[in-house]
Amino acid sequence: MRLDKRAADITVPEEGSLMTSRELANVLQISQQLVEDMRARGEGPKFMKIGERMNSPVRYRRDDVREWIESRIQIATREFA
């Protein structure tokens, strides 16, 4: 997943301490399916599972999302290589 220069303008809402996959997708302006695909490939922000089961809900800490977004900001496209 490559975020373009819009990443610099993304703001993560402050209310609540955890985000759902849907909320993260809305913040990143991508589909929820892409968020889930990125998570499966280990390419997205850190996450936690609420529960022990395979289908337990997933949540993202807002600070982890901010940190991940900051880590994705690039100056030139050649930096993705």
Summary of the structure (lengths in Angstrom):
residues: 81
radius of gyration: 12.9
end to end distance: 12.5
largest distance: 41.2
contacts: 175
relative contact order: 0.21
helix: 47%
strand: 10%
